[in-house]
Amino acid sequence: MLYGIAALVSLVGLADSIYLTVEHLTGQSVRCTITSGCSEVLSSPYATVRGYPLAGLGALAYFAFFSLATLAAFGYRTLGKLLLPLVGAMFLTTLWLFYLQAFVIHAFCQFCLLSALVTTALTVLVILARRTRVN
């Protein structure tokens, strides 16, 4: 059950990342309604990796997570074991990006903060699922 919940939660991160990727690729400016730092964060040098939007890499990670969590929810426990290293890498990346927003860029993007919240929730769900051995 926890893997199924995690799969659903990951769809929020996937939608967020796809939105940011499309906006980046089309050259649109992202409109912030809660925070005021979206343009600073998303136009920073940290928003791309070798010319590719970081949000696109996030979308790939969320899609991989969704796929593995869905399979784990349907009883493929071996694939569920891959969720911990994946979400661990995602969480460490989230911490790094949060640090960059707070101490280097000095601005926060609400969409990035949503992604951080989703990744933190996924980390907690995977740890709980591993501890309780519940699908």
DSSP file with accessible surface (Angstrom, degrees, kcal/mol):
  #  RESIDUE AA STRUCTURE BP1 BP2  ACC     N-H-->O    O-->H-N    N-H-->O    O-->H-N    TCO  KAPPA ALPHA  PHI   PSI    X-CA   Y-CA   Z-CA
    1    1 A M     >        0   0  146      0, 0.0     4,-2.2     0, 0.0     5,-0.2   0.000 360.0 360.0 360.0 -40.8    0.0    0.0    0.0
    2    2 A L  H  >  +     0   0   36      1,-0.2     4,-2.7     2,-0.2     5,-0.2   0.874 360.0  52.7 -64.7 -35.5    2.8    2.4    0.8
    3    3 A Y  H  > S+     0   0   15    131,-0.2     4,-2.3     2,-0.2    -1,-0.2   0.882 108.4  51.2 -66.5 -36.7    4.4    1.8   -2.6
    4    4 A G  H  > S+     0   0   25    131,-0.4     4,-2.1     2,-0.2    -2,-0.2   0.921 110.9  47.5 -64.9 -41.8    1.1    2.6   -4.2
    5    5 A I  H  X S+     0   0   65     -4,-2.2     4,-2.7     1,-0.2     5,-0.2   0.925 111.3  51.6 -63.8 -42.9    0.8    5.9   -2.3
    6    6 A A  H  X S+     0   0    1     -4,-2.7     4,-2.5     1,-0.2    -2,-0.2   0.896 107.1  53.4 -61.7 -39.6    4.4    6.7   -3.2
    7    7 A A  H  X S+     0   0    5     -4,-2.3     4,-0.9     2,-0.2    -1,-0.2   0.930 110.8  46.5 -61.2 -43.8    3.7    6.1   -6.9
    8    8 A L  H >X S+     0   0  117     -4,-2.1     3,-0.7     1,-0.2     4,-0.6   0.915 111.9  50.3 -65.1 -42.7    0.8    8.5   -6.7
    9    9 A V  H >X S+     0   0   39     -4,-2.7     3,-1.3     1,-0.2     4,-1.1   0.897 103.7  60.0 -62.7 -38.2    2.8   11.2   -4.8
   10   10 A S  H 3X S+     0   0    0     -4,-2.5     4,-2.5     1,-0.3    -1,-0.2   0.788  92.7  67.1 -63.6 -24.2    5.6   10.9   -7.4
   11   11 A L  H <X S+     0   0   69     -4,-0.9     4,-2.6    -3,-0.7    -1,-0.3   0.836  95.7  56.0 -65.3 -29.5    3.1   11.9  -10.1
   12   12 A V  H <X S+     0   0   71     -3,-1.3     4,-2.4    -4,-0.6    -1,-0.2   0.941 109.9  44.7 -65.2 -45.9    3.0   15.4   -8.5
   13   13 A G  H  X S+     0   0    0     -4,-1.1     4,-2.7     2,-0.2    -2,-0.2   0.891 112.3  52.6 -64.4 -38.5    6.7   15.7   -8.8
   14   14 A L  H  X S+     0   0   26     -4,-2.5     4,-2.7     2,-0.2     5,-0.2   0.940 110.6  46.6 -63.3 -45.9    6.6   14.4  -12.4
   15   15 A A  H  X S+     0   0   61     -4,-2.6     4,-2.5     2,-0.2    -2,-0.2   0.920 113.2  49.9 -62.5 -43.5    3.9   17.0  -13.3
   16   16 A D  H  X S+     0   0   10     -4,-2.4     4,-2.3     1,-0.2    -2,-0.2   0.937 113.5  45.4 -59.6 -47.9    5.9   19.7  -11.7
   17   17 A S  H  X S+     0   0    5     -4,-2.7     4,-2.4     2,-0.2    -2,-0.2   0.886 111.9  50.8 -67.0 -39.7    9.2   18.7  -13.4
   18   18 A I  H  X S+     0   0   83     -4,-2.7     4,-2.8    -5,-0.2     5,-0.3   0.930 109.6  51.6 -64.4 -42.7    7.5   18.4  -16.8
   19   19 A Y  H  X S+     0   0   87     -4,-2.5     4,-2.5    -5,-0.2    -2,-0.2   0.951 112.4  45.0 -57.8 -49.7    5.9   21.8  -16.4
   20   20 A L  H  X S+     0   0   13     -4,-2.3     4,-2.3     1,-0.2    -1,-0.2   0.883 112.9  51.5 -64.5 -36.9    9.3   23.4  -15.6
   21   21 A T  H  X S+     0   0   20     -4,-2.4     4,-2.9     2,-0.2     5,-0.2   0.936 110.9  47.0 -65.2 -46.3   11.0   21.5  -18.5
   22   22 A V  H  X S+     0   0   71     -4,-2.8     4,-2.2     1,-0.2     6,-0.3   0.928 112.7  49.7 -62.3 -43.9    8.4   22.6  -21.0
   23   23 A E  H  X>S+     0   0   36     -4,-2.5     5,-1.6    -5,-0.3     4,-0.6   0.909 113.0  47.5 -62.4 -40.2    8.6   26.2  -19.8
   24   24 A H  H ><5S+     0   0   77     -4,-2.3     3,-0.8    -5,-0.2    -2,-0.2   0.940 113.1  47.0 -65.6 -47.2   12.4   26.1  -20.1
   25   25 A L  H 3<5S+     0   0  123     -4,-2.9    -1,-0.2     1,-0.3    -2,-0.2   0.808 114.8  46.2 -68.4 -29.2   12.5   24.6  -23.5
   26   26 A T  H 3<5S-     0   0   79     -4,-2.2    -1,-0.3    -5,-0.2    -2,-0.2   0.498 110.7-120.2 -90.9  -4.3    9.9   27.0  -24.9
   27   27 A G  T <<5 +     0   0   64     -3,-0.8    -3,-0.2    -4,-0.6     2,-0.1   0.637  60.6 149.5  77.6  13.6   11.7   30.0  -23.4
   28   28 A Q      < -     0   0  116     -5,-1.6     2,-0.4    -6,-0.3    -1,-0.2  -0.484  48.3-119.8 -77.5 151.3    8.7   31.0  -21.3
   29   29 A S        -     0   0  105     -2,-0.1     2,-0.4     1,-0.0    -1,-0.1  -0.776  25.7-125.1 -92.9 136.3    9.1   32.7  -18.0
   30   30 A V        -     0   0   20     -2,-0.4     2,-0.6     8,-0.1     9,-0.1  -0.656  20.4-137.1 -82.5 131.4    7.7   30.8  -15.0
   31   31 A R        -     0   0  188     -2,-0.4     2,-0.4     7,-0.1     5,-0.1  -0.792  12.5-153.5 -95.0 121.1    5.2   32.9  -13.0
   32   32 A a        +     0   0   29     -2,-0.6     7,-0.0     1,-0.1    77,-0.0  -0.767  19.3 172.6 -90.8 137.7    5.6   32.6   -9.2
   33   33 A T  S    S+     0   0   99     -2,-0.4    -1,-0.1     0, 0.0     3,-0.1   0.581  81.1  32.3-115.9 -19.2    2.5   33.2   -7.1
   34   34 A I  S    S+     0   0  142      1,-0.1     2,-0.2     0, 0.0    -2,-0.1   0.802 125.6  26.3-105.8 -44.5    3.7   32.3   -3.6
   35   35 A T        -     0   0   39      1,-0.0     3,-0.1    72,-0.0    -1,-0.1  -0.660  65.7-140.8-112.0 173.7    7.4   33.2   -3.8
   36   36 A S  S    S+     0   0  108     -2,-0.2     3,-0.2     1,-0.1     4,-0.2   0.331  81.8  79.4-117.4   9.0    9.1   35.8   -5.9
   37   37 A G     >  +     0   0    3     71,-1.2     4,-2.5     1,-0.2     5,-0.3   0.293  52.7 107.1-104.8  12.7   12.4   34.1   -6.8
   38   38 A a  H  > S+     0   0    3      1,-0.2     4,-3.1     2,-0.2     5,-0.3   0.923  82.6  47.6 -58.4 -46.9   11.4   31.8   -9.6
   39   39 A S  H  > S+     0   0   73     -3,-0.2     4,-1.4     1,-0.2    -1,-0.2   0.903 112.8  49.5 -65.5 -36.5   13.1   33.8  -12.3
   40   40 A E  H  4 S+     0   0   92     -4,-0.2     4,-0.3     2,-0.2    -1,-0.2   0.925 117.1  40.6 -65.2 -44.5   16.3   34.1  -10.3
   41   41 A V  H >< S+     0   0   12     -4,-2.5     3,-1.1     1,-0.2    -2,-0.2   0.945 117.4  46.2 -69.6 -47.9   16.4   30.4   -9.6
   42   42 A L  H 3< S+     0   0   43     -4,-3.1    -1,-0.2    -5,-0.3    -2,-0.2   0.657 114.8  46.9 -77.4 -13.1   15.4   29.1  -13.0
   43   43 A S  T 3< S+     0   0   99     -4,-1.4    -1,-0.3    -5,-0.3    -2,-0.2   0.391  90.6 108.2-103.9   4.0   17.7   31.4  -14.9
   44   44 A S  S X  S-     0   0   16     -3,-1.1     3,-1.8    -4,-0.3     4,-0.2  -0.308  86.3-108.9 -74.3 162.5   20.7   30.6  -12.7
   45   45 A P  G >  S+     0   0  108      0, 0.0     3,-0.8     0, 0.0    -1,-0.1   0.715 117.1  66.2 -64.4 -16.0   23.6   28.5  -14.0
   46   46 A Y  G 3  S+     0   0   99      1,-0.2    -4,-0.1    -5,-0.1    -5,-0.1   0.520  81.2  77.9 -83.2  -4.7   22.4   25.8  -11.7
   47   47 A A  G <  S+     0   0   16     -3,-1.8     7,-3.0    -6,-0.1     8,-0.5   0.576  95.8  48.4 -82.0  -8.5   19.1   25.3  -13.7
   48   48 A T  E <   -A   53   0A  50     -3,-0.8     2,-0.5     5,-0.3    -5,-0.0  -0.940  63.6-153.4-131.1 154.2   20.9   23.4  -16.4
   49   49 A V  E >  S-A   52   0A  62      3,-3.0     3,-2.1    -2,-0.3    -3,-0.1  -0.971  86.6 -25.5-126.0 109.7   23.3   20.4  -16.6
   50   50 A R  T 3  S-     0   0  238     -2,-0.5    -1,-0.1     1,-0.3     0, 0.0   0.872 129.3 -47.3  52.3  40.3   25.5   20.5  -19.7
   51   51 A G  T 3  S+     0   0   61      1,-0.3    -1,-0.3     0, 0.0     3,-0.0   0.320 116.5 113.1  89.1  -9.6   22.8   22.5  -21.5
   52   52 A Y  E <  S-A   49   0A 163     -3,-2.1    -3,-3.0     1,-0.0    -1,-0.3  -0.787  76.6-105.3 -96.8 139.5   19.9   20.3  -20.4
   53   53 A P  E >>  -A   48   0A  12      0, 0.0     4,-1.2     0, 0.0     3,-0.9  -0.403  20.0-139.1 -62.9 131.5   17.2   21.6  -18.0
   54   54 A L  H 3> S+     0   0   41     -7,-3.0     4,-2.2     1,-0.3     3,-0.2   0.855 103.4  63.0 -58.5 -33.9   17.7   20.2  -14.6
   55   55 A A  H 3> S+     0   0   22     -8,-0.5     4,-2.4     1,-0.2    -1,-0.3   0.841  97.4  57.2 -61.8 -32.3   13.9   19.8  -14.4
   56   56 A G  H <> S+     0   0   18     -3,-0.9     4,-2.1     2,-0.2    -1,-0.2   0.905 106.1  48.4 -65.3 -39.6   14.1   17.4  -17.3
   57   57 A L  H  X S+     0   0   75     -4,-1.2     4,-2.2     2,-0.2    -2,-0.2   0.889 110.3  52.8 -65.8 -37.0   16.5   15.2  -15.3
   58   58 A G  H  X S+     0   0   22     -4,-2.2     4,-3.0     2,-0.2    -2,-0.2   0.904 105.9  53.2 -62.6 -40.9   14.0   15.5  -12.4
   59   59 A A  H  X S+     0   0   15     -4,-2.4     4,-2.5     1,-0.2    -2,-0.2   0.913 108.4  50.1 -61.2 -41.2   11.2   14.3  -14.6
   60   60 A L  H  X S+     0   0  118     -4,-2.1     4,-2.5     2,-0.2    -1,-0.2   0.912 111.6  48.4 -62.6 -42.1   13.3   11.3  -15.6
   61   61 A A  H  X S+     0   0   25     -4,-2.2     4,-2.7     2,-0.2    -2,-0.2   0.928 112.5  47.6 -64.7 -44.4   13.9   10.5  -11.9
   62   62 A Y  H  X S+     0   0    4     -4,-3.0     4,-2.9     2,-0.2    -2,-0.2   0.887 112.1  50.3 -64.6 -38.2   10.2   10.9  -11.0
   63   63 A F  H  X S+     0   0  115     -4,-2.5     4,-2.6    -5,-0.2    -2,-0.2   0.925 111.3  48.0 -65.7 -42.7    9.2    8.7  -13.9
   64   64 A A  H  X S+     0   0   39     -4,-2.5     4,-2.6     2,-0.2     5,-0.2   0.927 113.4  48.6 -61.8 -43.2   11.7    6.0  -12.9
   65   65 A F  H  X S+     0   0    0     -4,-2.7     4,-3.1     1,-0.2     5,-0.3   0.939 111.1  49.7 -61.9 -47.9   10.4    6.3   -9.3
   66   66 A F  H  X S+     0   0   56     -4,-2.9     4,-2.4     1,-0.2     5,-0.2   0.924 112.2  48.3 -56.2 -46.2    6.8    6.0  -10.4
   67   67 A S  H  X S+     0   0   39     -4,-2.6     4,-2.2     2,-0.2    -2,-0.2   0.941 115.2  43.2 -61.9 -48.4    7.5    3.0  -12.5
   68   68 A L  H  X S+     0   0   30     -4,-2.6     4,-2.6     1,-0.2    -2,-0.2   0.904 114.7  49.7 -66.2 -41.7    9.5    1.1   -9.8
   69   69 A A  H  X S+     0   0    0     -4,-3.1     4,-2.4    -5,-0.2    -1,-0.2   0.894 110.4  50.8 -66.1 -38.0    6.9    2.0   -7.1
   70   70 A T  H  X S+     0   0   39     -4,-2.4     4,-1.2    -5,-0.3    -2,-0.2   0.939 112.5  45.9 -64.0 -45.9    4.0    0.9   -9.2
   71   71 A L  H  <>S+     0   0   68     -4,-2.2     5,-2.3     1,-0.2     3,-0.4   0.910 112.4  51.0 -63.6 -40.5    5.8   -2.4   -9.9
   72   72 A A  H ><5S+     0   0    0     -4,-2.6     3,-1.7     1,-0.2    -1,-0.2   0.891 105.7  56.3 -63.7 -37.1    6.6   -2.8   -6.2
   73   73 A A  H 3<5S+     0   0   32     -4,-2.4    -1,-0.2     1,-0.3    -2,-0.2   0.802 105.1  53.3 -65.1 -26.9    3.0   -2.1   -5.3
   74   74 A F  T 3<5S-     0   0  161     -4,-1.2    -1,-0.3    -3,-0.4    -2,-0.2   0.180 132.1 -89.1 -95.4  16.7    2.0   -5.0   -7.6
   75   75 A G  T < 5S+     0   0   43     -3,-1.7     2,-1.9     1,-0.2    -3,-0.2   0.465  84.0 132.8  99.2   1.5    4.4   -7.4   -5.8
   76   76 A Y    >>< +     0   0  139     -5,-2.3     4,-1.4     1,-0.2     3,-0.6  -0.555  25.9 170.7 -84.4  77.4    7.6   -7.1   -7.6
   77   77 A R  H 3>  +     0   0  134     -2,-1.9     4,-1.2     1,-0.2    -1,-0.2   0.807  68.0  62.6 -62.6 -32.2    9.7   -6.8   -4.5
   78   78 A T  H 34 S+     0   0  113      1,-0.2     3,-0.5     2,-0.2     4,-0.4   0.924 106.1  45.6 -61.3 -42.1   13.0   -7.0   -6.2
   79   79 A L  H X4 S+     0   0   57     -3,-0.6     3,-1.3     1,-0.2     4,-0.4   0.834 104.3  63.5 -69.9 -30.9   12.3   -3.8   -8.1
   80   80 A G  H >< S+     0   0    0     -4,-1.4     3,-1.4     1,-0.3     4,-0.5   0.811  92.1  64.8 -61.6 -28.2   11.1   -2.2   -4.9
   81   81 A K  T 3< S+     0   0  129     -4,-1.2     3,-0.5    -3,-0.5    -1,-0.3   0.751  92.8  62.3 -67.3 -22.9   14.6   -2.6   -3.5
   82   82 A L  T <> S+     0   0   91     -3,-1.3     4,-1.7    -4,-0.4    -1,-0.3   0.649  87.2  75.0 -75.3 -14.4   15.8   -0.2   -6.2
   83   83 A L  H <> S+     0   0    0     -3,-1.4     4,-3.2    -4,-0.4     5,-0.3   0.872  87.2  58.9 -67.0 -36.3   13.7    2.6   -4.8
   84   84 A L  H  > S+     0   0   67     -4,-0.5     4,-2.3    -3,-0.5     5,-0.2   0.954 109.2  40.8 -63.7 -50.0   15.9    3.3   -1.8
   85   85 A P  H  > S+     0   0   84      0, 0.0     4,-2.2     0, 0.0    -1,-0.2   0.908 117.7  50.5 -64.7 -35.3   19.1    4.1   -3.8
   86   86 A L  H  X S+     0   0   41     -4,-1.7     4,-2.3     2,-0.2    -2,-0.2   0.964 114.3  41.3 -64.8 -51.2   17.0    6.1   -6.3
   87   87 A V  H  X S+     0   0    1     -4,-3.2     4,-2.8     1,-0.2    -1,-0.2   0.844 111.6  58.3 -69.5 -28.0   15.1    8.2   -3.7
   88   88 A G  H  X S+     0   0   29     -4,-2.3     4,-2.5    -5,-0.3    -1,-0.2   0.939 108.5  44.8 -63.3 -44.6   18.4    8.5   -1.8
   89   89 A A  H  X S+     0   0   55     -4,-2.2     4,-2.2     1,-0.2    -2,-0.2   0.908 113.9  50.4 -65.0 -39.8   20.0   10.2   -4.8
   90   90 A M  H  X S+     0   0   17     -4,-2.3     4,-2.3     2,-0.2    -2,-0.2   0.914 111.2  48.5 -64.2 -41.3   17.0   12.3   -5.3
   91   91 A F  H  X S+     0   0   58     -4,-2.8     4,-2.5     2,-0.2    -2,-0.2   0.915 110.6  49.7 -67.9 -42.3   16.9   13.4   -1.7
   92   92 A L  H  X S+     0   0  119     -4,-2.5     4,-2.2     2,-0.2    -1,-0.2   0.908 111.6  49.7 -63.1 -39.3   20.7   14.3   -1.7
   93   93 A T  H  X S+     0   0   70     -4,-2.2     4,-2.8    -5,-0.2     5,-0.2   0.914 109.0  52.8 -63.6 -41.4   20.1   16.3   -4.9
   94   94 A T  H  X S+     0   0   17     -4,-2.3     4,-2.5     1,-0.2    -2,-0.2   0.915 108.3  49.7 -59.8 -44.7   17.2   18.0   -3.2
   95   95 A L  H  X S+     0   0   90     -4,-2.5     4,-2.3     2,-0.2    -1,-0.2   0.917 111.8  48.9 -61.3 -42.9   19.3   19.0   -0.2
   96   96 A W  H  X S+     0   0  144     -4,-2.2     4,-2.4     2,-0.2    -2,-0.2   0.932 112.7  46.9 -62.1 -45.2   22.0   20.4   -2.6
   97   97 A L  H  X S+     0   0   48     -4,-2.8     4,-2.3     2,-0.2    -2,-0.2   0.872 110.8  51.9 -68.3 -35.4   19.5   22.4   -4.6
   98   98 A F  H  X S+     0   0   94     -4,-2.5     4,-2.5    -5,-0.2    -1,-0.2   0.924 109.3  50.6 -65.0 -42.8   17.9   23.8   -1.4
   99   99 A Y  H  X>S+     0   0  108     -4,-2.3     4,-3.1     1,-0.2     5,-0.6   0.927 109.6  51.0 -58.1 -46.6   21.3   24.8   -0.2
  100  100 A L  I  X>S+     0   0    5     -4,-2.4     5,-3.4     1,-0.2     4,-1.7   0.917 111.4  47.3 -59.9 -43.1   22.0   26.6   -3.6
  101  101 A Q  I  <>S+     0   0    9     -4,-2.3     6,-1.7     3,-0.2     5,-0.8   0.926 119.1  39.8 -63.7 -43.0   18.7   28.5   -3.4
  102  102 A A  I  <5S+     0   0   22     -4,-2.5    -2,-0.2     4,-0.2    -1,-0.2   0.908 131.5  18.3 -75.4 -42.7   19.2   29.5    0.2
  103  103 A F  I  <5S+     0   0  134     -4,-3.1    -3,-0.2    -5,-0.2    -2,-0.2   0.607 131.8  30.0-113.6 -13.9   22.9   30.4    0.3
  104  104 A V  I  <<S+     0   0   57     -4,-1.7    -3,-0.2    -5,-0.6    -4,-0.1   0.779 129.9  27.0-110.8 -52.8   24.1   30.9   -3.3
  105  105 A I  I   <S-     0   0   36     -5,-3.4    -4,-0.2     2,-0.2    -3,-0.1   0.795  86.0-147.8 -82.3 -29.7   21.2   32.2   -5.3
  106  106 A H      < +     0   0  144     -5,-0.8     2,-0.3    -6,-0.6    -4,-0.2   0.877  65.1  91.0  60.4  40.4   19.4   33.9   -2.3
  107  107 A A        -     0   0   14     -6,-1.7     2,-0.4    -7,-0.2    -1,-0.2  -0.976  63.6-140.6-157.2 152.7   16.0   33.2   -3.9
  108  108 A F        -     0   0   68     -2,-0.3   -71,-1.2    -3,-0.1     2,-0.5  -0.961   4.9-149.7-122.6 140.9   13.4   30.4   -3.7
  109  109 A C     >  -     0   0    0     -2,-0.4     4,-2.3   -72,-0.2     3,-0.2  -0.925  11.9-144.9-106.6 127.7   11.3   29.0   -6.5
  110  110 A Q  H  > S+     0   0   26     -2,-0.5     4,-2.1     1,-0.2    -1,-0.1   0.842 101.5  52.8 -63.0 -31.6    7.9   27.6   -5.4
  111  111 A F  H  > S+     0   0   36      2,-0.2     4,-1.9     1,-0.2    -1,-0.2   0.865 109.5  48.7 -72.4 -34.0    8.0   24.9   -8.0
  112  112 A C  H  > S+     0   0   29     -3,-0.2     4,-2.2     2,-0.2    -2,-0.2   0.874 110.6  51.0 -69.7 -38.7   11.5   23.8   -6.7
  113  113 A L  H  X S+     0   0   53     -4,-2.3     4,-2.4     2,-0.2    -2,-0.2   0.876 107.8  52.9 -66.8 -36.6   10.2   23.8   -3.2
  114  114 A L  H  X S+     0   0   65     -4,-2.1     4,-2.7     2,-0.2    -2,-0.2   0.933 109.0  49.8 -61.4 -44.5    7.2   21.7   -4.2
  115  115 A S  H  X S+     0   0   25     -4,-1.9     4,-2.8     1,-0.2    -2,-0.2   0.907 109.6  51.3 -61.4 -40.5    9.7   19.2   -5.7
  116  116 A A  H  X S+     0   0   17     -4,-2.2     4,-2.3     2,-0.2    -1,-0.2   0.910 110.6  48.8 -63.1 -40.9   11.7   19.2   -2.5
  117  117 A L  H  X S+     0   0  119     -4,-2.4     4,-2.5     2,-0.2    -2,-0.2   0.932 112.3  48.1 -64.6 -44.0    8.5   18.5   -0.5
  118  118 A V  H  X S+     0   0    7     -4,-2.7     4,-2.7     1,-0.2    -2,-0.2   0.936 112.2  48.7 -63.0 -45.9    7.5   15.6   -2.9
  119  119 A T  H  X S+     0   0    2     -4,-2.8     4,-2.3     2,-0.2    -1,-0.2   0.900 111.1  50.4 -64.0 -39.1   11.0   14.1   -2.7
  120  120 A T  H  X S+     0   0   57     -4,-2.3     4,-2.3    -5,-0.2    -1,-0.2   0.930 111.3  48.7 -63.6 -43.1   11.1   14.3    1.1
  121  121 A A  H  X S+     0   0   37     -4,-2.5     4,-2.7     1,-0.2    -2,-0.2   0.914 111.1  50.3 -62.7 -41.6    7.6   12.6    1.2
  122  122 A L  H  X S+     0   0    0     -4,-2.7     4,-2.6     2,-0.2     5,-0.2   0.894 108.7  52.6 -63.7 -39.3    8.8    9.9   -1.1
  123  123 A T  H  X S+     0   0   19     -4,-2.3     4,-2.4     2,-0.2    -2,-0.2   0.939 111.0  46.2 -61.6 -46.2   11.9    9.4    1.0
  124  124 A V  H  X S+     0   0   75     -4,-2.3     4,-2.8     1,-0.2     5,-0.2   0.927 112.8  50.4 -63.1 -44.3    9.8    8.9    4.1
  125  125 A L  H  X S+     0   0   25     -4,-2.7     4,-2.6     1,-0.2    -1,-0.2   0.907 111.1  48.0 -62.6 -41.7    7.4    6.6    2.3
  126  126 A V  H  X S+     0   0    0     -4,-2.6     4,-2.5     2,-0.2    -1,-0.2   0.926 112.5  48.7 -66.4 -42.5   10.2    4.4    1.0
  127  127 A I  H  X S+     0   0   70     -4,-2.4     4,-2.3    -5,-0.2    -2,-0.2   0.934 113.5  47.2 -62.8 -44.0   11.8    4.2    4.4
  128  128 A L  H  X S+     0   0   78     -4,-2.8     4,-2.4     1,-0.2     6,-0.2   0.912 112.1  50.2 -62.8 -42.5    8.5    3.3    6.1
  129  129 A A  H  X>S+     0   0    1     -4,-2.6     4,-1.5    -5,-0.2     5,-0.9   0.899 111.4  48.4 -63.6 -40.2    7.7    0.7    3.4
  130  130 A R  H  <5S+     0   0   69     -4,-2.5    -1,-0.2     1,-0.2    -2,-0.2   0.885 113.5  47.2 -66.9 -38.7   11.2   -0.9    3.9
  131  131 A R  H  <5S+     0   0  205     -4,-2.3    -2,-0.2     1,-0.2    -1,-0.2   0.860 121.8  34.3 -71.6 -36.6   10.8   -1.0    7.6
  132  132 A T  H  <5S-     0   0   75     -4,-2.4    -1,-0.2    -5,-0.2    -2,-0.2   0.549  95.8-137.5 -95.1 -10.4    7.3   -2.4    7.6
  133  133 A R  T  <5 +     0   0  157     -4,-1.5     2,-0.4    -5,-0.2    -3,-0.2   0.871  52.4 148.5  55.2  39.3    7.8   -4.6    4.5
  134  134 A V      <       0   0   63     -5,-0.9  -131,-0.2    -6,-0.2    -1,-0.2  -0.865 360.0 360.0-106.5 138.4    4.3   -3.5    3.3
  135  135 A N              0   0   37     -2,-0.4  -131,-0.4  -133,-0.1    -1,-0.1   0.128 360.0 360.0 -94.0 360.0    3.4   -3.2   -0.4
